[in-house]
Amino acid sequence: MKKILILLMAIFVLGACNQNKNANNDPSDSTETDTTASGQSSYVLPPGPDIKVKITESYARQVARDAYFWAWPMENIYNRRLAFKQAPKVGLMNGVLPFAPLNNLAMLSDYIQPEQRWVACPNQDVVYGAAIASLDETPVVVQVPDFGDRFWVYQVVDLRTDSFAQIGKMYGTKPGFYLLVGPDWKGEVPKGITKTFRSKTGTAFIVPRVFQDDTAEDKKAIQGIISGIDVYALDKFDGKTKKQDWSKLPSLGSPTKDGGSGETKWVFPDKFFDELPAVLKDAPPLPGEESRYAQILAVIEAAKKDPALKKAMIEEAYKADKELIDPLLQFSNWGIPLADNWTTANNCAAFGTDYFTRTAIAKSNILVNAGIETKYFYQDFDSKRARLNGANQYTVTFAKDKMPPVDGFWSLTLYDEHHFFSPNSIKRYSIGTKNKNLKYNADGSLTLYVQNAEPKGDLKANWLPCPKAIFCLYFRCYGPKEITIKNEWTPPAVVLTK
């Protein structure tokens, strides 16, 4: 009898709780399940923060600081999209940088010029193109011509700078038409499209790179090849290859404040949280990020009603910019340590939720290729771990059997303290496969000379000029072999000679 009474009381209490919950109609009281079409139930996350709850300033600062760091690369790319949206037509910004309206491509016809400041750590090994696609508005067609034996790759990344399309020589990509679509697109793929790639975000950045020898003959030969590179909205697709004479692009003005010694500023602490909701809408949360998104959006909502909170969040953004972001410009502050003070990253363009590496690369050298496409090695020091400085002279020597293992090409590029080219008398900013007159030593080894003054004799062919100040070195392996990808081969030491 006693057990029956206890059971009846339990049923009564449970029923009262359910009635109370139904009366309040408050979904925050329970974890719910959804029923799928098959009748099975799937777990649904509990609701996020209650935006009606008053929060403290210190909590808002904590959330703001964290959000500023992990969302910095996304806002960086999103603001570039807004800049491209202002392009009046396809052309060259300030006469030196590919610039086109959204869903259109602009191509250079030669190496990028040293004056540009839109993107840190450019190279002078390839002919670049650039397009930003608004896949939330329309799919875009990527046109691939026949490159023959020439090395090439199209970088295609989303708002997070994660690669989502594999188009290049290392993938065996055939000439044809490739379609990029947004996360929610459900249209019909037209006949004539070779393959479709789906982005996880509404924004995509497409950067064709085509290798070019540093000779007048190859600069002429490449023009007919690159004329078949293009990107355009799906409604312009007719199955026919479009041709462009990229050497005749007009010079366009810049929508940004350029002209400084460092990279154009793309992320603004005072505007960061005003822009962030649109950025997060463009890039839906990855699995596991739902609570992070809900947390920052709730704090932003609270700041709309409390000017003091908004002020505190902006203050924290400025502090985070200086204390967390700025130090990442230096290669020595991040990355995987390798022999002779070189560093690298193993997950380029595949960052996922590795927020630290993604932000570090976005600050120091944004828009890197995926590892199978390009392997990057970074250097701020000589072999004795002293900062590289143009007051000194250095050598980099590759043993005969230790040349860079690549299927494409390799190069050593020198940048100033801001990660841009340093002006020099011979206008040489990198050295490697593209240079056809390199002088090898008698034993088959190759020595490169990194110094401010021109070396004597025929050593000038192996000279990489540096400024009379601090600088850094950047080693690229395009089409890296497996031992390069796995860091089983690394560049030789930078040796101080004088």
Beta strands, then each sheet from edge to edge (+ up, - down):
strand 1: 33-35
strand 2: 41-43
strand 3: 91-93
strand 4: 97-99
strand 5: 106-107
strand 6: 126-134
strand 7: 140-144
strand 8: 152-158
strand 9: 167-168
strand 10: 176-181
strand 11: 193-198
strand 12: 203-211
strand 13: 230-233
strand 14: 251-252
strand 15: 336-337
strand 16: 343-344
strand 17: 374-379
strand 18: 394-398
strand 19: 406-416
strand 20: 430-432
strand 21: 446-451
strand 22: 463-465
strand 23: 471-480
strand 24: 495-496
sheet 1: 1+ 2-
sheet 2: 4+ 3- 14-
sheet 3: 5+ 6- 12+ 8- 9+
sheet 4: 11+ 10+ 7- 13+
sheet 5: 15+ 16-
sheet 6: 17+ 23- 19+ 20-
sheet 7: 22+ 21+ 18- 24+
end
